[in-house]
Amino acid sequence: MNRRLEEREYEDFTPSTGWVRELEYDTLVVYLPGFKKEQLKVQVTTLRNLRVSGERALGNNKWNRFSLEFPIPANYDTNEITAKFEGSSLYIKHPKVITAEDPKPQQQQQQQRIEEQKAKEEKATTTQKVPSKPKAGEEEARMQKVPSKTSMEKQKSKEVPPKTSNEKQPTEKATNSADDLSHKEVNEKSLEKKKIEDSAIEDEKTSGAAMEMDKPGLEGLSQIGGGGLVTMVKQTRKLLNFAVALLLALAVGIYNCARNAIRLIGKSNN
C-alpha cells in the first residue's frame, strides 16, 4: 500500500467558488466537475475555519486533488453548517446567528422624534409676528398729518394763476409760422419733382434719336448678309483651287528636275 501511495502523481488545482446571499443563511458553492460525493471532505476546525478537500484518480497512478480553507465570520452558527453535493457542485450552507431585538428602544425613539417635531411646529407658530392694533390717539395723529385729495387740488388751483389773452398770442404766432414752413417745404418738393420729370423726358428723347440713327446701319448689314456672304465664299474657293494647282505644278517640276539629275549622275559614273 505504501509503495502504491509513493508511486502516485498528484496534480493540484484550485476549483472556482462563489457565494449566494440570502436573509437567513449564505451558501458557499464550490464547482467540482468530475468529482463524486465519496471523494470530498468538509470539516469545521476549532479555529472557526471551513476546510474543503478532495482527490480523484485520473489513471496511470495520476491523481487530481485540491484543498481550500475559509474563515467563518462571527455572524454564522458553526454548529448548523451543512454540506450537500448535487450534480458537479458542492453547496455549503452557513446559517446566520439571529438576535432578538427589544421593541422598547424603537418605540422610545419614535416617541422622541414625534415630540421633537411638535416642539419645532410650536416654535414656528410663536415666531410668526402678529401685527398689533394701533391706538386711538395714534390714528387721529395720522389722519391729521395726511391731507385729503380735495384739499391738495384746491391748493394747486390757488397757486396756478389763470391764463390771460396775452399768453394765447404767442401760441397762435407759433402755429402760423409752422404752417408757413410746411407750405414752403411742399412747394420746394413739388419743384424738385418737376425738375426730375423734365430731365427724365429729355433722356428718353435723346435715347430715341440715337436708336433711330442706328437703324439704317443695321438694315444695311442685313442686306449685305444675304448675297455678300455667298460671293465671299465663292471667291475663297477659287483662291484655294488656284493655290492647289500651283503646288501640284511645283511638285511635278521638282520631280522632273530630280529625275534628270539622277540620270546625269548615272551617265557620268559610266
Backbone bond lengths (Angstrom), bond angles and torsions (degrees), N, CA, C in turn:
res aa  C-N    CA-C-N  psi(-1)  N-CA   C-N-CA  omega(-1)  CA-C   N-CA-C  phi
1 M - - - 1.452 - - 1.528 111.31 -
2 N 1.361 115.46 -44.99 1.459 119.07 -179.68 1.521 111.26 -62.14
3 R 1.378 115.77 -36.95 1.463 118.29 178.85 1.520 110.88 -64.90
4 R 1.338 114.94 -40.74 1.456 117.87 179.46 1.525 111.41 -63.09
5 L 1.372 117.30 -39.52 1.450 120.93 178.59 1.523 111.49 -65.50
6 E 1.345 114.57 -38.30 1.458 117.66 179.60 1.525 111.19 -67.74
7 E 1.366 117.80 -32.35 1.447 120.90 -177.76 1.531 112.88 -77.27
8 R 1.342 119.09 -12.56 1.464 121.06 -178.22 1.542 110.83 -67.74
9 E 1.323 113.61 142.10 1.461 121.03 175.10 1.532 107.95 -114.32
10 Y 1.347 114.65 117.74 1.474 120.14 -175.94 1.541 110.26 -99.19
11 E 1.320 114.07 140.52 1.459 122.52 172.56 1.533 107.95 -116.64
12 D 1.326 115.33 110.37 1.465 120.50 -179.31 1.527 110.42 -83.13
13 F 1.322 116.15 144.64 1.467 121.70 176.61 1.521 108.68 -150.02
14 T 1.310 116.11 161.83 1.469 122.31 178.87 1.525 108.80 -115.19
15 P 1.323 117.37 112.49 1.465 119.65 -179.25 1.536 111.03 -72.19
16 S 1.306 116.47 156.95 1.467 121.86 177.54 1.521 109.86 -79.36
17 T 1.356 115.48 144.96 1.460 121.29 -176.94 1.529 109.41 -132.49
18 G 1.332 113.81 166.56 1.459 119.79 177.40 1.518 110.70 -164.39
19 W 1.352 115.98 158.94 1.466 122.38 -178.65 1.523 109.65 -113.17
20 V 1.342 114.43 141.93 1.465 122.66 172.34 1.523 107.20 -116.34
21 R 1.349 117.28 112.55 1.469 122.41 -174.86 1.529 110.11 -92.52
22 E 1.347 115.78 132.03 1.461 122.95 175.71 1.528 108.96 -137.22
23 L 1.352 116.73 175.84 1.461 120.53 -176.09 1.528 111.51 -70.00
24 E 1.310 117.41 -48.99 1.471 120.90 -172.86 1.516 112.74 -88.36
25 Y 1.321 118.14 -28.39 1.467 120.00 -178.58 1.527 108.72 -155.45
26 D 1.355 114.06 160.84 1.457 122.70 173.96 1.520 108.77 -116.22
27 T 1.336 116.24 145.23 1.461 121.04 -175.50 1.521 109.13 -119.26
28 L 1.362 115.43 128.03 1.455 122.27 173.45 1.527 107.92 -92.67
29 V 1.341 116.41 125.30 1.461 122.10 -178.81 1.521 107.95 -111.14
30 V 1.373 116.02 123.64 1.467 123.09 177.16 1.521 106.94 -113.23
31 Y 1.345 116.64 121.21 1.466 121.70 -177.23 1.531 108.86 -90.16
32 L 1.370 116.04 117.26 1.467 122.18 -174.35 1.526 109.83 -132.37
33 P 1.309 119.50 75.38 1.471 120.22 177.82 1.531 110.98 -69.78
34 G 1.346 115.87 135.58 1.467 121.75 179.80 1.512 114.49 92.86
35 F 1.345 119.01 -11.11 1.457 121.90 179.96 1.524 110.81 -91.86
36 K 1.345 114.12 160.22 1.465 122.16 175.29 1.526 109.21 -118.03
37 K 1.333 115.05 168.14 1.466 120.72 -177.84 1.524 111.63 -62.84
38 E 1.349 116.57 -37.42 1.478 120.35 -177.20 1.525 112.22 -70.50
39 Q 1.330 118.23 -17.07 1.466 121.89 -176.31 1.527 112.65 -93.23
40 L 1.354 118.32 7.26 1.460 121.97 -174.96 1.520 110.57 -120.00
41 K 1.358 114.94 153.60 1.463 122.69 176.74 1.524 109.01 -136.77
42 V 1.364 115.17 136.97 1.468 121.91 176.77 1.522 107.42 -128.44
43 Q 1.343 117.03 123.91 1.469 122.18 -176.69 1.524 109.48 -134.60
44 V 1.359 114.01 149.68 1.467 122.14 172.02 1.520 106.99 -115.26
45 T 1.335 117.31 117.13 1.451 121.26 -176.58 1.528 110.44 -83.31
46 T 1.328 113.96 170.33 1.471 119.54 178.69 1.523 112.69 -69.89
47 L 1.329 116.95 -19.54 1.471 121.75 178.68 1.534 112.19 -89.11
48 R 1.340 117.72 18.66 1.465 124.04 -179.86 1.529 111.14 57.92
49 N 1.356 114.28 49.30 1.454 121.35 174.63 1.526 108.81 -119.98
50 L 1.320 115.89 140.78 1.457 121.83 175.85 1.519 108.35 -98.26
51 R 1.340 115.92 122.01 1.457 121.85 -177.38 1.528 108.12 -113.60
52 V 1.337 115.69 125.94 1.463 122.83 178.82 1.525 106.99 -125.59
53 S 1.358 116.82 126.64 1.466 121.47 -178.34 1.523 108.92 -144.05
54 G 1.349 115.04 165.30 1.460 120.72 178.30 1.506 110.73 -178.09
55 E 1.330 114.84 160.12 1.455 121.15 177.18 1.525 108.70 -153.15
56 R 1.341 116.54 151.99 1.465 121.61 179.11 1.520 108.91 -148.97
57 A 1.355 115.38 152.48 1.460 122.18 -176.81 1.520 109.57 -83.09
58 L 1.338 114.59 138.94 1.454 121.62 177.30 1.524 112.55 -106.06
59 G 1.365 118.10 -16.24 1.464 123.51 -176.99 1.504 111.35 109.96
60 N 1.339 114.56 151.17 1.476 121.71 -179.08 1.526 110.36 57.04
61 N 1.338 115.77 45.41 1.474 122.63 177.89 1.534 112.83 58.22
62 K 1.312 116.97 26.44 1.454 120.94 175.48 1.527 108.71 -106.91
63 W 1.351 115.03 133.91 1.456 121.32 -176.59 1.536 109.94 -127.81
64 N 1.295 113.33 150.37 1.473 121.37 177.95 1.524 107.81 -114.51
65 R 1.354 117.77 128.47 1.459 120.27 -176.74 1.531 110.52 -143.61
66 F 1.375 113.41 163.18 1.471 121.01 177.99 1.518 108.06 -153.08
67 S 1.332 116.52 162.65 1.458 123.27 176.75 1.532 108.38 -154.59
68 L 1.353 115.23 125.80 1.457 121.61 -178.39 1.521 110.24 -128.53
69 E 1.360 116.33 148.39 1.470 121.77 175.81 1.528 108.57 -137.18
70 F 1.356 114.39 135.64 1.460 121.04 -179.72 1.521 108.51 -130.59
71 P 1.334 118.72 130.73 1.470 119.79 174.05 1.530 110.70 -70.54
72 I 1.334 116.07 139.68 1.467 120.93 -178.41 1.521 107.97 -96.10
73 P 1.332 119.11 118.26 1.467 120.91 178.95 1.536 111.59 -64.95
74 A 1.344 114.69 165.36 1.473 120.12 -175.31 1.519 112.85 -71.79
75 N 1.337 118.51 -19.63 1.455 119.25 -178.15 1.532 113.28 -82.94
76 Y 1.383 117.64 5.93 1.452 121.38 176.01 1.535 109.40 -108.38
77 D 1.327 114.70 146.01 1.473 121.50 177.69 1.528 107.89 -92.16
78 T 1.350 117.24 110.80 1.472 121.44 -175.99 1.527 112.14 -67.58
79 N 1.320 117.73 -26.90 1.467 120.05 -178.42 1.533 112.63 -74.52
80 E 1.325 117.18 -16.47 1.468 120.74 -176.94 1.527 112.79 -107.46
81 I 1.323 118.55 9.58 1.466 121.08 179.44 1.525 109.44 -72.22
82 T 1.339 117.67 130.90 1.463 123.36 180.00 1.527 109.67 -131.51
83 A 1.378 114.71 154.68 1.463 121.56 -179.32 1.517 109.43 -126.82
84 K 1.360 114.84 146.39 1.460 121.06 -179.54 1.522 108.36 -147.31
85 F 1.351 116.25 131.77 1.466 121.84 -179.03 1.519 108.49 -107.69
86 E 1.326 115.32 121.85 1.460 121.82 179.11 1.517 109.49 -135.83
87 G 1.345 114.75 130.45 1.458 119.62 -179.26 1.509 110.96 64.33
88 S 1.311 116.45 -112.79 1.469 121.13 178.25 1.524 110.88 -124.62
89 S 1.374 117.74 25.50 1.460 121.74 -178.71 1.514 109.55 -132.56
90 L 1.339 115.25 145.88 1.457 123.10 177.28 1.521 108.58 -107.06
91 Y 1.361 116.87 122.10 1.465 123.00 -177.75 1.528 108.36 -107.09
92 I 1.361 116.11 120.26 1.466 121.83 -179.24 1.525 107.02 -118.62
93 K 1.363 115.67 112.46 1.462 121.61 -177.49 1.521 110.82 -87.53
94 H 1.368 115.01 136.80 1.463 121.93 177.75 1.526 107.90 -118.67
95 P 1.328 118.57 95.61 1.482 119.60 178.15 1.525 110.83 -65.58
96 K 1.337 115.13 143.46 1.458 120.86 -179.65 1.519 110.87 -89.02
97 V 1.342 114.47 149.08 1.467 120.58 176.95 1.526 107.24 -83.54
98 I 1.336 118.26 116.58 1.462 123.88 -177.87 1.518 108.15 -102.41
99 T 1.339 117.32 122.94 1.470 122.73 178.64 1.518 108.01 -106.56
100 A 1.320 116.20 130.58 1.472 121.08 179.56 1.516 109.93 -73.04
101 E 1.315 116.77 127.34 1.458 122.22 -179.47 1.523 110.13 -93.67
102 D 1.341 115.01 140.79 1.465 119.93 178.77 1.522 109.75 -73.00
103 P 1.324 119.64 130.98 1.460 120.93 -179.87 1.522 113.08 -75.82
104 K 1.347 117.17 -17.21 1.466 119.51 -175.66 1.525 113.01 -64.15
105 P 1.320 120.52 -47.64 1.474 119.13 -179.42 1.529 112.65 -58.96
106 Q 1.316 117.57 -36.67 1.462 120.00 179.68 1.526 110.81 -65.18
107 Q 1.343 116.20 -41.64 1.462 119.44 179.09 1.525 111.09 -64.01
108 Q 1.339 115.54 -41.20 1.454 119.51 178.90 1.532 111.36 -62.44
109 Q 1.326 116.95 -40.43 1.459 119.99 179.05 1.532 111.37 -64.75
110 Q 1.330 116.40 -41.02 1.470 119.41 178.17 1.525 111.09 -62.69
111 Q 1.351 117.09 -42.66 1.461 119.98 178.80 1.525 111.27 -62.32
112 Q 1.331 116.42 -41.54 1.462 119.71 178.98 1.531 111.23 -61.65
113 R 1.326 116.68 -41.55 1.469 120.07 179.00 1.521 111.15 -63.22
114 I 1.356 116.17 -42.18 1.460 119.83 179.92 1.525 110.80 -62.91
115 E 1.341 116.62 -42.93 1.464 120.94 179.54 1.531 111.36 -64.11
116 E 1.338 116.65 -39.95 1.474 119.84 178.48 1.521 111.48 -63.39
117 Q 1.325 117.35 -41.61 1.458 120.65 178.56 1.525 111.25 -63.02
118 K 1.360 116.19 -42.19 1.466 119.38 179.37 1.522 110.81 -62.43
119 A 1.352 116.60 -41.73 1.461 120.11 -179.83 1.531 110.98 -63.54
120 K 1.342 117.40 -39.88 1.465 120.33 178.10 1.521 111.33 -63.38
121 E 1.335 116.65 -42.75 1.472 120.26 -179.93 1.523 111.13 -63.37
122 E 1.338 116.98 -40.65 1.467 119.99 178.65 1.526 111.45 -63.75
123 K 1.325 117.03 -40.81 1.456 119.95 178.25 1.526 111.54 -63.26
124 A 1.336 115.48 -40.57 1.464 119.20 -179.71 1.528 111.41 -63.18
125 T 1.331 116.64 -39.20 1.472 119.42 -179.71 1.525 111.41 -70.09
126 T 1.326 117.92 -37.52 1.460 120.96 -179.19 1.526 111.84 -71.59
127 T 1.346 116.20 -32.67 1.468 118.66 -178.58 1.523 112.38 -70.03
128 Q 1.321 118.57 -24.56 1.465 120.54 177.76 1.525 109.39 -64.92
129 K 1.317 116.49 122.43 1.458 121.77 -176.01 1.522 110.41 -79.21
130 V 1.309 115.31 132.48 1.457 121.66 176.19 1.522 107.64 -95.94
131 P 1.350 119.74 124.05 1.479 120.07 -178.15 1.527 110.49 -65.77
132 S 1.330 115.83 132.51 1.472 121.55 -179.60 1.520 110.31 -82.58
133 K 1.325 116.95 148.08 1.455 122.10 -179.65 1.528 109.79 -78.47
134 P 1.322 118.18 135.27 1.469 119.30 178.68 1.529 110.96 -72.18
135 K 1.298 115.63 151.95 1.463 121.32 179.49 1.524 110.78 -76.46
136 A 1.362 114.47 165.15 1.475 119.59 -177.11 1.524 111.59 -65.64
137 G 1.323 117.44 -39.09 1.466 121.19 -179.76 1.523 111.91 -65.68
138 E 1.303 116.99 -39.07 1.458 120.58 -179.59 1.526 110.49 -66.71
139 E 1.340 117.16 -39.43 1.463 120.06 179.47 1.529 111.06 -62.45
140 E 1.363 116.49 -42.70 1.462 119.49 179.12 1.529 111.86 -62.64
141 A 1.350 116.35 -39.51 1.468 119.98 179.61 1.531 110.85 -64.62
142 R 1.349 117.02 -39.77 1.458 120.12 178.67 1.530 111.34 -65.15
143 M 1.329 116.29 -40.58 1.462 120.10 -179.86 1.526 111.19 -63.77
144 Q 1.345 115.69 -36.29 1.462 119.29 178.11 1.525 112.09 -68.59
145 K 1.346 116.25 -36.81 1.461 119.95 -177.11 1.527 111.33 -71.63
146 V 1.330 117.87 -39.91 1.464 121.32 -175.21 1.517 108.83 -83.88
147 P 1.325 121.74 114.67 1.464 123.24 178.66 1.519 110.60 -77.80
148 S 1.289 117.13 153.48 1.461 121.96 179.97 1.524 109.63 -80.59
149 K 1.334 116.20 164.06 1.461 121.80 -178.06 1.538 110.92 -67.42
150 T 1.323 116.79 -39.36 1.475 119.99 -177.68 1.521 110.96 -62.81
151 S 1.329 116.39 -40.10 1.468 119.49 179.80 1.514 111.27 -66.31
152 M 1.341 116.79 -38.46 1.457 120.64 178.76 1.526 110.58 -64.65
153 E 1.352 117.30 -41.87 1.464 119.94 179.98 1.529 111.22 -64.89
154 K 1.325 116.83 -39.49 1.463 120.18 178.21 1.517 111.57 -61.50
155 Q 1.340 116.49 -42.92 1.460 119.97 179.26 1.526 111.57 -62.26
156 K 1.348 117.01 -41.12 1.461 120.37 179.63 1.526 111.13 -64.10
157 S 1.363 115.68 -41.31 1.477 118.74 179.77 1.515 111.37 -64.13
158 K 1.317 117.50 -34.25 1.460 120.71 177.47 1.525 111.45 -69.08
159 E 1.330 116.31 -41.69 1.463 120.04 -176.45 1.521 111.89 -68.85
160 V 1.357 118.95 -39.65 1.460 122.07 -176.60 1.517 108.71 -82.41
161 P 1.370 121.89 117.85 1.468 123.83 179.56 1.509 110.33 -75.48
162 P 1.321 118.24 154.01 1.464 121.09 178.55 1.518 110.56 -70.51
163 K 1.349 115.45 153.42 1.449 121.82 -178.15 1.521 109.56 -79.34
164 T 1.324 117.09 139.89 1.476 123.12 179.69 1.506 109.65 -100.40
165 S 1.356 113.97 175.01 1.467 119.86 179.30 1.514 111.80 -69.93
166 N 1.376 116.57 -28.13 1.464 120.19 179.57 1.521 111.76 -65.09
167 E 1.339 117.02 -32.87 1.468 120.36 -179.62 1.511 111.36 -72.93
168 K 1.322 118.57 -27.56 1.452 120.87 -179.13 1.519 111.46 -72.67
169 Q 1.365 119.45 -30.51 1.454 122.79 -175.60 1.525 113.17 -59.84
170 P 1.341 121.01 -47.18 1.461 118.55 179.87 1.517 113.28 -61.74
171 T 1.314 117.49 -32.74 1.466 119.11 179.52 1.513 110.26 -66.53
172 E 1.375 116.16 -39.92 1.462 118.33 178.93 1.513 111.21 -65.23
173 K 1.349 117.32 -39.45 1.455 120.76 177.19 1.525 111.87 -62.33
174 A 1.275 115.37 -40.91 1.468 119.24 -179.84 1.516 111.02 -63.12
175 T 1.344 116.91 -40.86 1.469 119.91 179.28 1.518 110.83 -65.10
176 N 1.395 116.36 -41.63 1.458 119.18 179.22 1.524 111.98 -61.83
177 S 1.351 116.48 -41.82 1.468 119.83 179.92 1.524 110.78 -65.37
178 A 1.319 116.85 -37.20 1.475 120.15 179.00 1.511 110.59 -65.45
179 D 1.375 117.39 -38.37 1.465 120.42 179.07 1.523 110.50 -65.71
180 D 1.370 116.80 -41.66 1.456 120.12 179.55 1.528 111.24 -60.59
181 L 1.324 116.27 -42.71 1.466 120.33 179.52 1.523 111.28 -62.90
182 S 1.313 116.68 -41.10 1.469 119.52 -179.23 1.518 110.87 -64.81
183 H 1.396 117.71 -39.98 1.465 120.32 178.21 1.522 111.18 -63.88
184 K 1.320 118.07 -39.98 1.452 121.46 178.92 1.530 111.39 -62.82
185 E 1.348 115.07 -43.78 1.463 118.84 -179.80 1.520 111.05 -62.28
186 V 1.360 116.85 -38.93 1.476 120.79 179.63 1.530 109.82 -64.72
187 N 1.357 117.48 -43.77 1.461 120.39 -179.72 1.522 111.86 -63.31
188 E 1.342 115.96 -41.75 1.462 119.40 178.99 1.524 111.75 -62.92
189 K 1.327 116.02 -40.51 1.468 119.63 -179.83 1.520 110.80 -65.93
190 S 1.355 117.61 -39.28 1.465 120.54 -179.66 1.532 110.51 -65.66
191 L 1.365 117.76 -38.94 1.449 121.13 177.90 1.528 111.57 -63.47
192 E 1.328 115.71 -42.35 1.462 119.49 178.83 1.522 111.33 -62.18
193 K 1.353 116.63 -40.87 1.465 120.24 178.76 1.525 110.88 -61.51
194 K 1.371 116.57 -43.08 1.462 120.27 -179.99 1.527 111.13 -61.86
195 K 1.341 117.06 -42.63 1.467 120.41 179.30 1.524 110.65 -60.97
196 I 1.322 115.72 -42.52 1.482 119.67 -179.09 1.516 110.25 -64.26
197 E 1.359 117.17 -42.24 1.466 120.41 -179.11 1.531 110.47 -64.77
198 D 1.383 117.36 -41.73 1.458 120.12 179.55 1.514 112.05 -62.04
199 S 1.334 116.62 -42.15 1.460 120.06 179.28 1.521 111.11 -64.67
200 A 1.349 117.20 -37.62 1.462 120.22 179.10 1.517 110.50 -65.45
201 I 1.371 117.53 -38.95 1.472 120.70 -179.96 1.529 109.85 -65.54
202 E 1.341 118.76 -41.66 1.461 121.76 179.42 1.527 111.13 -63.46
203 D 1.348 116.56 -39.98 1.473 119.83 178.60 1.508 110.91 -62.39
204 E 1.345 116.76 -40.49 1.466 120.04 179.45 1.524 110.81 -63.79
205 K 1.375 116.98 -40.37 1.451 120.02 -179.62 1.529 111.34 -63.48
206 T 1.340 116.95 -45.10 1.466 120.57 -178.94 1.528 111.16 -64.35
207 S 1.331 117.15 -40.50 1.470 120.14 179.25 1.503 111.02 -65.36
208 G 1.372 118.47 -36.81 1.466 121.16 178.20 1.510 111.65 -65.96
209 A 1.342 116.53 -40.12 1.466 119.49 178.68 1.510 111.34 -63.87
210 A 1.320 116.90 -40.90 1.467 120.38 179.44 1.517 111.04 -63.20
211 M 1.301 117.78 -39.18 1.459 121.12 178.45 1.520 111.11 -64.32
212 E 1.330 117.46 -40.03 1.460 120.21 178.50 1.527 111.69 -65.50
213 M 1.363 117.54 -36.42 1.461 120.67 178.78 1.517 110.91 -65.54
214 D 1.329 117.90 -33.71 1.466 121.34 -177.23 1.508 112.92 -79.71
215 K 1.322 119.94 -15.50 1.465 121.88 -175.14 1.524 112.55 -64.16
216 P 1.351 119.96 -45.09 1.465 118.77 -178.90 1.504 112.84 -59.25
217 G 1.333 117.51 -40.08 1.458 119.77 -179.90 1.515 111.52 -61.68
218 L 1.331 115.95 -42.47 1.459 119.11 179.69 1.509 111.65 -65.13
219 E 1.376 116.43 -39.80 1.451 119.19 179.08 1.517 110.94 -64.52
220 G 1.382 117.94 -38.45 1.456 120.89 179.21 1.509 112.06 -62.65
221 L 1.350 114.21 -40.79 1.457 118.39 178.94 1.517 111.27 -62.48
222 S 1.339 115.98 -40.09 1.453 119.44 -179.98 1.518 111.17 -65.29
223 Q 1.371 116.00 -36.93 1.455 118.89 179.25 1.519 111.37 -68.21
224 I 1.324 116.34 -41.41 1.465 120.41 179.92 1.514 110.66 -65.81
225 G 1.326 117.15 -36.05 1.459 120.89 -175.25 1.507 112.81 -61.06
226 G 1.351 121.69 -24.61 1.462 122.07 -176.09 1.518 112.40 -73.71
227 G 1.417 117.99 -63.85 1.462 121.15 -175.13 1.497 113.34 -92.78
228 G 1.367 116.94 -29.09 1.458 119.74 -176.73 1.507 112.57 -63.16
229 L 1.305 118.08 -38.19 1.460 121.60 -179.10 1.523 110.95 -64.97
230 V 1.315 117.93 -38.27 1.469 121.27 -178.85 1.530 110.13 -64.51
231 T 1.358 116.25 -44.58 1.463 120.08 179.92 1.529 111.57 -63.92
232 M 1.319 116.47 -37.87 1.463 120.18 178.86 1.513 110.65 -63.36
233 V 1.320 117.76 -41.73 1.472 121.31 -179.17 1.516 110.03 -64.37
234 K 1.358 118.09 -41.51 1.468 121.34 -179.73 1.522 111.35 -62.71
235 Q 1.345 116.65 -43.47 1.466 120.77 179.93 1.524 111.37 -61.31
236 T 1.319 116.91 -43.12 1.480 120.14 179.61 1.522 111.15 -63.75
237 R 1.324 117.85 -36.57 1.477 120.14 178.25 1.534 111.08 -65.04
238 K 1.353 116.30 -42.46 1.452 119.80 179.49 1.516 110.90 -61.59
239 L 1.341 115.96 -43.65 1.466 119.23 179.65 1.522 111.31 -62.00
240 L 1.323 117.54 -40.91 1.462 121.33 179.12 1.529 110.83 -62.84
241 N 1.334 117.39 -43.95 1.470 120.04 179.71 1.526 110.91 -62.79
242 F 1.315 117.29 -41.20 1.453 121.45 178.90 1.523 111.14 -62.63
243 A 1.317 117.06 -42.58 1.471 120.81 179.47 1.514 110.99 -64.47
244 V 1.337 117.77 -39.17 1.474 120.77 179.88 1.524 109.85 -65.56
245 A 1.370 117.44 -39.50 1.471 120.57 179.91 1.529 111.25 -64.42
246 L 1.346 116.23 -41.33 1.467 119.74 177.43 1.519 111.91 -60.74
247 L 1.308 115.49 -43.48 1.472 119.45 -179.85 1.520 111.27 -62.55
248 L 1.338 117.26 -41.65 1.466 119.85 178.75 1.527 111.34 -63.10
249 A 1.362 115.74 -42.40 1.470 119.20 -179.98 1.518 111.44 -62.83
250 L 1.319 116.63 -41.59 1.473 120.73 177.49 1.516 110.85 -62.62
251 A 1.328 117.13 -42.18 1.462 120.15 -179.30 1.524 111.04 -63.23
252 V 1.352 116.67 -42.11 1.468 119.87 179.60 1.519 110.30 -64.53
253 G 1.356 117.56 -42.60 1.444 120.16 179.85 1.520 112.26 -62.61
254 I 1.352 115.67 -41.66 1.480 119.07 179.11 1.514 110.48 -64.52
255 Y 1.331 116.33 -39.26 1.477 119.96 -179.61 1.535 110.23 -63.63
256 N 1.326 117.84 -44.89 1.478 120.84 -179.35 1.524 111.27 -64.27
257 C 1.361 116.38 -40.90 1.473 119.30 177.90 1.507 111.76 -61.17
258 A 1.293 115.99 -42.62 1.461 119.98 -179.76 1.522 111.05 -65.54
259 R 1.324 116.78 -38.85 1.473 120.69 -179.16 1.518 110.78 -65.57
260 N 1.367 116.33 -42.87 1.456 119.82 179.43 1.519 111.19 -64.93
261 A 1.339 115.36 -37.72 1.469 118.72 179.85 1.521 110.93 -64.53
262 I 1.336 116.31 -40.05 1.480 119.65 179.35 1.518 111.02 -64.02
263 R 1.337 116.68 -38.73 1.475 119.31 179.27 1.526 111.46 -65.02
264 L 1.354 116.07 -42.65 1.460 118.74 -179.49 1.537 110.21 -64.07
265 I 1.275 117.71 -39.57 1.482 119.75 179.38 1.515 109.78 -63.70
266 G 1.349 116.71 -39.39 1.478 119.02 -179.28 1.537 111.91 -65.37
267 K 1.349 114.96 -39.33 1.461 118.18 179.55 1.520 112.33 -66.74
268 S 1.346 115.22 -41.20 1.460 118.67 179.61 1.520 111.88 -64.40
269 N 1.264 118.15 -32.65 1.467 120.90 177.77 1.528 110.88 -70.06
270 N 1.308 118.05 -37.83 1.456 120.56 178.79 1.530 109.89 -65.63
